[in-house]
Amino acid sequence: MDFKQILNRLRNTGTIISIVSLILLILTTNGVEIDNERVMTTVKSICSIGVILGILNNSDTNGMDMPFKKVK
């Protein structure tokens, strides 16, 4: 997997939220006190702004992430 593919995967909001969730899990498991709800709400808000501005989207599809099959 090359660097461009990794960057394309990081343009997915689900991936960003999952990574942040796992980082929070690792930190809280190791005794760091974090307000998880506050952090996740902030990350989701930032991702939403990125989607609205067109920064975070799936560049491999036209429009929807899960396009419907055309019925003939």
C-alpha atoms as an extended CHARMM CRD file, in Angstrom:
* protein
*
        72  EXT
         1         1  MET       CA              0.0000000000        0.0000000000        0.0000000000  PROA      1               0.0000000000
         2         2  ASP       CA              1.4820000000        3.3200000000       -1.0060000000  PROA      2               0.0000000000
         3         3  PHE       CA              1.2220000000        6.6690000000        0.7340000000  PROA      3               0.0000000000
         4         4  LYS       CA             -1.5360000000        7.9500000000       -1.5750000000  PROA      4               0.0000000000
         5         5  GLN       CA             -3.7870000000        5.0060000000       -0.6900000000  PROA      5               0.0000000000
         6         6  ILE       CA             -3.2460000000        5.6470000000        3.0140000000  PROA      6               0.0000000000
         7         7  LEU       CA             -4.1930000000        9.3110000000        2.5840000000  PROA      7               0.0000000000
         8         8  ASN       CA             -7.3500000000        8.3120000000        0.6790000000  PROA      8               0.0000000000
         9         9  ARG       CA             -8.3480000000        6.0180000000        3.5340000000  PROA      9               0.0000000000
        10        10  LEU       CA             -7.8010000000        8.8150000000        6.0350000000  PROA      10              0.0000000000
        11        11  ARG       CA            -10.3020000000       10.9650000000        4.1160000000  PROA      11              0.0000000000
        12        12  ASN       CA            -13.0640000000        8.7330000000        5.4560000000  PROA      12              0.0000000000
        13        13  THR       CA            -14.8160000000       10.0980000000        8.5590000000  PROA      13              0.0000000000
        14        14  GLY       CA            -15.4640000000        6.6020000000        9.8860000000  PROA      14              0.0000000000
        15        15  THR       CA            -11.7490000000        5.8610000000        9.8110000000  PROA      15              0.0000000000
        16        16  ILE       CA            -10.8760000000        9.0630000000       11.6550000000  PROA      16              0.0000000000
        17        17  ILE       CA            -13.4940000000        8.4750000000       14.3450000000  PROA      17              0.0000000000
        18        18  SER       CA            -12.3590000000        4.8490000000       14.7640000000  PROA      18              0.0000000000
        19        19  ILE       CA             -8.7080000000        5.8580000000       15.1400000000  PROA      19              0.0000000000
        20        20  VAL       CA             -9.5600000000        8.5200000000       17.7300000000  PROA      20              0.0000000000
        21        21  SER       CA            -11.7420000000        6.0290000000       19.6220000000  PROA      21              0.0000000000
        22        22  LEU       CA             -8.9240000000        3.4870000000       19.7450000000  PROA      22              0.0000000000
        23        23  ILE       CA             -6.4290000000        6.1190000000       20.9080000000  PROA      23              0.0000000000
        24        24  LEU       CA             -8.8280000000        7.1280000000       23.6900000000  PROA      24              0.0000000000
        25        25  LEU       CA             -9.2760000000        3.4800000000       24.6690000000  PROA      25              0.0000000000
        26        26  ILE       CA             -5.5150000000        2.9650000000       24.8650000000  PROA      26              0.0000000000
        27        27  LEU       CA             -5.0300000000        6.1140000000       26.9440000000  PROA      27              0.0000000000
        28        28  THR       CA             -7.8560000000        5.3690000000       29.4070000000  PROA      28              0.0000000000
        29        29  THR       CA             -6.6910000000        1.7550000000       29.7450000000  PROA      29              0.0000000000
        30        30  ASN       CA             -3.2800000000        3.0530000000       30.7700000000  PROA      30              0.0000000000
        31        31  GLY       CA             -4.6760000000        5.3360000000       33.4640000000  PROA      31              0.0000000000
        32        32  VAL       CA             -4.9210000000        8.6810000000       31.6670000000  PROA      32              0.0000000000
        33        33  GLU       CA             -8.1150000000       10.4950000000       32.6640000000  PROA      33              0.0000000000
        34        34  ILE       CA             -9.9170000000       11.8530000000       29.6070000000  PROA      34              0.0000000000
        35        35  ASP       CA            -13.4550000000       13.1020000000       29.0840000000  PROA      35              0.0000000000
        36        36  ASN       CA            -14.1960000000       10.6700000000       26.2530000000  PROA      36              0.0000000000
        37        37  GLU       CA            -17.6060000000       12.1470000000       25.3990000000  PROA      37              0.0000000000
        38        38  ARG       CA            -16.1820000000       15.6230000000       25.0300000000  PROA      38              0.0000000000
        39        39  VAL       CA            -13.3270000000       14.4540000000       22.7930000000  PROA      39              0.0000000000
        40        40  MET       CA            -15.6090000000       12.3060000000       20.6000000000  PROA      40              0.0000000000
        41        41  THR       CA            -18.1570000000       15.1080000000       20.2410000000  PROA      41              0.0000000000
        42        42  THR       CA            -15.3710000000       17.4630000000       19.1590000000  PROA      42              0.0000000000
        43        43  VAL       CA            -13.9750000000       14.9410000000       16.6490000000  PROA      43              0.0000000000
        44        44  LYS       CA            -17.4220000000       14.2310000000       15.1920000000  PROA      44              0.0000000000
        45        45  SER       CA            -18.0490000000       17.9750000000       14.8420000000  PROA      45              0.0000000000
        46        46  ILE       CA            -14.7410000000       18.5120000000       13.0640000000  PROA      46              0.0000000000
        47        47  CYS       CA            -15.4510000000       15.5560000000       10.7550000000  PROA      47              0.0000000000
        48        48  SER       CA            -18.9040000000       16.9500000000        9.9890000000  PROA      48              0.0000000000
        49        49  ILE       CA            -17.4020000000       20.3020000000        9.0400000000  PROA      49              0.0000000000
        50        50  GLY       CA            -14.8740000000       18.4840000000        6.8400000000  PROA      50              0.0000000000
        51        51  VAL       CA            -17.6530000000       16.5950000000        5.0630000000  PROA      51              0.0000000000
        52        52  ILE       CA            -19.6980000000       19.7440000000        4.5070000000  PROA      52              0.0000000000
        53        53  LEU       CA            -16.6660000000       21.5360000000        3.0530000000  PROA      53              0.0000000000
        54        54  GLY       CA            -15.8440000000       18.5480000000        0.8450000000  PROA      54              0.0000000000
        55        55  ILE       CA            -12.4990000000       17.8920000000        2.5150000000  PROA      55              0.0000000000
        56        56  LEU       CA            -13.4660000000       14.5010000000        3.9320000000  PROA      56              0.0000000000
        57        57  ASN       CA            -15.1120000000       12.2800000000        1.3910000000  PROA      57              0.0000000000
        58        58  ASN       CA            -14.5890000000        9.0240000000       -0.4240000000  PROA      58              0.0000000000
        59        59  SER       CA            -12.6520000000       10.0170000000       -3.5120000000  PROA      59              0.0000000000
        60        60  ASP       CA            -13.1050000000        6.5730000000       -5.0910000000  PROA      60              0.0000000000
        61        61  THR       CA            -16.8490000000        6.9730000000       -5.6940000000  PROA      61              0.0000000000
        62        62  ASN       CA            -19.0590000000        9.5050000000       -7.3910000000  PROA      62              0.0000000000
        63        63  GLY       CA            -21.3960000000       10.8230000000       -4.7160000000  PROA      63              0.0000000000
        64        64  MET       CA            -22.5500000000        8.2140000000       -2.2320000000  PROA      64              0.0000000000
        65        65  ASP       CA            -20.1420000000        5.8560000000       -0.4410000000  PROA      65              0.0000000000
        66        66  MET       CA            -22.4000000000        2.8720000000       -1.1000000000  PROA      66              0.0000000000
        67        67  PRO       CA            -23.9210000000        3.3500000000       -4.5300000000  PROA      67              0.0000000000
        68        68  PHE       CA            -27.0120000000        1.3450000000       -5.3830000000  PROA      68              0.0000000000
        69        69  LYS       CA            -26.9820000000       -1.1730000000       -8.2000000000  PROA      69              0.0000000000
        70        70  LYS       CA            -28.9310000000       -0.0290000000      -11.2240000000  PROA      70              0.0000000000
        71        71  VAL       CA            -31.9480000000       -2.1770000000      -11.9600000000  PROA      71              0.0000000000
        72        72  LYS       CA            -32.4010000000       -2.8850000000      -15.6670000000  PROA      72              0.0000000000
